[in-house]
């Protein structure tokens, strides 16, 4: 699966967070995204595009360093001049829409 996801990500123009990684780090990122998606969705419904977009979503979250708080169940975080509230499951909204396209979400038309 790595090779296919890697090929897809290398074609995207907004994948710098991924393309700057070493091959070993890329393999780990793809594996981690795929495993996370397996926890939430049936394996047969795992398009390459969904895994690729989840890789980017995860890398973007990790670069901002707030992901570790979210993974540990922190719902809100505040410091001088900054207040953050976390929502969602750690799954990219785009991935959710790809895998479950008929589900309505907040702000979606039914």
C-alpha positions in Angstrom: 0.0 0.0 0.0 2.9 2.4 0.8 4.1 2.6 -2.8 0.6 3.5 -4.1 0.0 6.1 -1.4 3.5 7.5 -1.9 3.0 7.8 -5.7 -0.3 9.7 -5.1 1.2 12.1 -2.5 4.1 12.9 -4.8 1.6 14.1 -7.4 -0.1 16.6 -5.1 1.1 20.2 -5.0 0.4 20.7 -1.3 2.3 17.7 0.1 5.5 19.4 1.2 5.1 18.1 4.8 5.2 14.6 3.3 7.8 14.9 0.5 10.4 16.5 2.8 10.4 13.3 5.0 12.9 10.5 4.6 11.7 7.3 3.0 11.6 5.6 6.4 9.5 8.4 7.9 7.2 8.4 4.9 6.6 4.6 5.3 5.8 5.2 9.0 3.4 8.1 8.2 1.5 6.0 5.7 1.4 3.0 8.0 0.1 5.1 10.9 -2.6 6.7 8.8 -3.7 3.4 7.5 -3.9 1.8 10.9 -5.8 4.8 12.3 -8.4 4.6 9.5 -8.7 0.8 10.0 -9.8 1.6 13.6 -12.7 3.6 12.4 -13.7 2.2 9.0 -14.0 -1.2 7.3 -10.8 -2.2 5.6 -12.5 -2.8 2.2 -13.6 0.9 2.1 -10.0 2.3 2.2 -9.3 4.2 -0.9 -5.7 5.3 -1.6 -6.8 8.9 -1.7 -8.3 8.6 1.8 -5.0 7.2 3.3 -3.0 9.9 1.5 -5.2 12.8 2.8 -5.1 11.3 6.3 -1.3 11.3 6.1 -1.3 15.0 5.2 -3.9 15.8 7.9 -1.8 14.0 10.5 1.4 15.6 9.5 -0.1 19.1 9.5 -1.5 18.4 13.0 1.8 17.1 14.3 3.7 20.1 12.9 1.6 22.4 15.1 2.2 20.2 18.1 -1.4 20.3 19.3 -2.0 16.7 18.2 -0.4 15.2 21.3 -2.9 17.1 23.5 -5.8 15.8 21.4 -4.5 12.2 21.4 -4.4 12.4 25.2 -8.0 13.5 25.4 -7.5 17.2 26.2 -10.7 19.0 25.2 -9.5 22.5 25.7 -6.2 24.2 26.2 -5.5 27.8 27.3 -2.5 29.9 27.9 -1.8 33.6 27.9 -3.5 35.1 24.9 -4.4 31.7 23.4 -7.4 29.4 23.9 -8.0 26.2 21.9 -10.9 23.7 21.9 -10.5 20.4 20.2 -13.4 18.6 18.4 -13.5 15.6 16.2 -11.8 12.2 16.2 -8.4 12.9 14.6 -9.7 11.8 11.2 -9.6 14.3 8.4 -13.0 15.7 7.5 -12.2 15.1 3.8 -11.5 11.4 4.6 -14.8 11.0 6.4 -16.6 12.5 3.4 -14.7 10.2 1.0 -15.5 7.0 2.9 -19.0 8.0 4.1 -20.2 10.4 1.4 -23.9 10.2 2.2 -23.7 11.2 5.8 -24.7 14.7 6.8 -22.3 16.8 8.9 -22.7 20.1 10.6 -22.9 22.7 7.9 -23.8 20.1 5.2 -27.1 20.3 3.2 -29.2 17.2 3.6 
